[in-house]
Amino acid sequence: MELGVVVGIAAISIMTLIAVLMGIVAAVSTVSGIDTRDNEGD
């Protein structure tokens, strides 16, 4: 029982971390994309 709970918490934590990392990467990519377009526009 305890092992299952630990594994479950670990899985949720990993999934949360991956989701946060993907969100950060997406945000950085969006900012970089806007930055690049802005520079090209000028």
N, C-alpha and C positions, 0 to 999 in steps of 0.2 A: 504493500500500500504506500509506504513512505517513498520508496524508490519511484513509483509511478507519479506521485505528486511532485517530486523533485524534477523528474524528467519533463513533466507537463509544464512546470514553472520555467524550466530552462528553455523549452521549445517556444513558449510564449515570449520570453525575454529576447531570444534570438530573432524571432519574427518581428518583434517591436523594433529591435536595433536595425534590422534590415530595412524596415519600412521608413525609419527615421533617416537612415543613410541615403535611401533612394530619394526621399524628399529633399534632402540637402543637395544631392547631385542634380536633381531636376531644377531646383532653385538656382544653383550656380550656373547650370547650362542656360537657363532662361536669361539670367543677368548677362552672361557672356554673349549670348545671341543678340540681345538688345544692344550691348556695347559694340559688337562687331558691326551690326547694321548701322548704328549711329555713325561710327567712324567711316564706313563705306559711303554713307549718305553725304558726309561732308566732303 
